[in-house]
């Protein structure tokens, strides 16, 4: 059975996590800005329902990559605060995931928006 108190607490913790990201993570703010710009452009250019769904999925995809990257970096900093080449490689790889997700989103965004802008 679902415990309403536990469920409520889990939502509060998740909310606090998002607030933390907004307050402390520059890249999360940048992704949020570009997500809002993409949605605004989509509404202005009257993209289709399916294009809007794809756009929302891409924005979520980039956000999730950024959140996972932040979590991994914070865990590594906590467990191994001193510099280490393997820790650097892991952080670089997780940052690469975010970069890859962003590139995919940009490419698909171009495919969606360019015909409407031309």
Secondary structure as a PSIPRED ss2 file (coil, helix, strand):
# PSIPRED VFORMAT (PSIPRED V4.0)

   1 X C   1.000  0.000  0.000
   2 X C   1.000  0.000  0.000
   3 X C   1.000  0.000  0.000
   4 X H   0.000  1.000  0.000
   5 X H   0.000  1.000  0.000
   6 X H   0.000  1.000  0.000
   7 X H   0.000  1.000  0.000
   8 X H   0.000  1.000  0.000
   9 X H   0.000  1.000  0.000
  10 X H   0.000  1.000  0.000
  11 X H   0.000  1.000  0.000
  12 X H   0.000  1.000  0.000
  13 X H   0.000  1.000  0.000
  14 X H   0.000  1.000  0.000
  15 X H   0.000  1.000  0.000
  16 X H   0.000  1.000  0.000
  17 X H   0.000  1.000  0.000
  18 X H   0.000  1.000  0.000
  19 X H   0.000  1.000  0.000
  20 X H   0.000  1.000  0.000
  21 X H   0.000  1.000  0.000
  22 X H   0.000  1.000  0.000
  23 X H   0.000  1.000  0.000
  24 X H   0.000  1.000  0.000
  25 X C   1.000  0.000  0.000
  26 X H   0.000  1.000  0.000
  27 X H   0.000  1.000  0.000
  28 X H   0.000  1.000  0.000
  29 X H   0.000  1.000  0.000
  30 X H   0.000  1.000  0.000
  31 X H   0.000  1.000  0.000
  32 X H   0.000  1.000  0.000
  33 X H   0.000  1.000  0.000
  34 X H   0.000  1.000  0.000
  35 X H   0.000  1.000  0.000
  36 X H   0.000  1.000  0.000
  37 X H   0.000  1.000  0.000
  38 X H   0.000  1.000  0.000
  39 X H   0.000  1.000  0.000
  40 X H   0.000  1.000  0.000
  41 X H   0.000  1.000  0.000
  42 X H   0.000  1.000  0.000
  43 X H   0.000  1.000  0.000
  44 X H   0.000  1.000  0.000
  45 X C   1.000  0.000  0.000
  46 X C   1.000  0.000  0.000
  47 X C   1.000  0.000  0.000
  48 X C   1.000  0.000  0.000
  49 X H   0.000  1.000  0.000
  50 X H   0.000  1.000  0.000
  51 X H   0.000  1.000  0.000
  52 X H   0.000  1.000  0.000
  53 X H   0.000  1.000  0.000
  54 X H   0.000  1.000  0.000
  55 X H   0.000  1.000  0.000
  56 X H   0.000  1.000  0.000
  57 X H   0.000  1.000  0.000
  58 X H   0.000  1.000  0.000
  59 X H   0.000  1.000  0.000
  60 X H   0.000  1.000  0.000
  61 X H   0.000  1.000  0.000
  62 X H   0.000  1.000  0.000
  63 X H   0.000  1.000  0.000
  64 X H   0.000  1.000  0.000
  65 X H   0.000  1.000  0.000
  66 X H   0.000  1.000  0.000
  67 X H   0.000  1.000  0.000
  68 X H   0.000  1.000  0.000
  69 X H   0.000  1.000  0.000
  70 X H   0.000  1.000  0.000
  71 X H   0.000  1.000  0.000
  72 X H   0.000  1.000  0.000
  73 X H   0.000  1.000  0.000
  74 X H   0.000  1.000  0.000
  75 X H   0.000  1.000  0.000
  76 X H   0.000  1.000  0.000
  77 X H   0.000  1.000  0.000
  78 X H   0.000  1.000  0.000
  79 X H   0.000  1.000  0.000
  80 X C   1.000  0.000  0.000
  81 X C   1.000  0.000  0.000
  82 X C   1.000  0.000  0.000
  83 X C   1.000  0.000  0.000
  84 X C   1.000  0.000  0.000
  85 X H   0.000  1.000  0.000
  86 X H   0.000  1.000  0.000
  87 X H   0.000  1.000  0.000
  88 X H   0.000  1.000  0.000
  89 X H   0.000  1.000  0.000
  90 X H   0.000  1.000  0.000
  91 X H   0.000  1.000  0.000
  92 X H   0.000  1.000  0.000
  93 X H   0.000  1.000  0.000
  94 X H   0.000  1.000  0.000
  95 X H   0.000  1.000  0.000
  96 X H   0.000  1.000  0.000
  97 X H   0.000  1.000  0.000
  98 X H   0.000  1.000  0.000
  99 X H   0.000  1.000  0.000
 100 X H   0.000  1.000  0.000
 101 X H   0.000  1.000  0.000
 102 X H   0.000  1.000  0.000
 103 X H   0.000  1.000  0.000
 104 X H   0.000  1.000  0.000
 105 X H   0.000  1.000  0.000
 106 X H   0.000  1.000  0.000
 107 X H   0.000  1.000  0.000
 108 X H   0.000  1.000  0.000
 109 X H   0.000  1.000  0.000
 110 X H   0.000  1.000  0.000
 111 X H   0.000  1.000  0.000
 112 X H   0.000  1.000  0.000
 113 X H   0.000  1.000  0.000
 114 X H   0.000  1.000  0.000
 115 X H   0.000  1.000  0.000
 116 X H   0.000  1.000  0.000
 117 X H   0.000  1.000  0.000
 118 X C   1.000  0.000  0.000
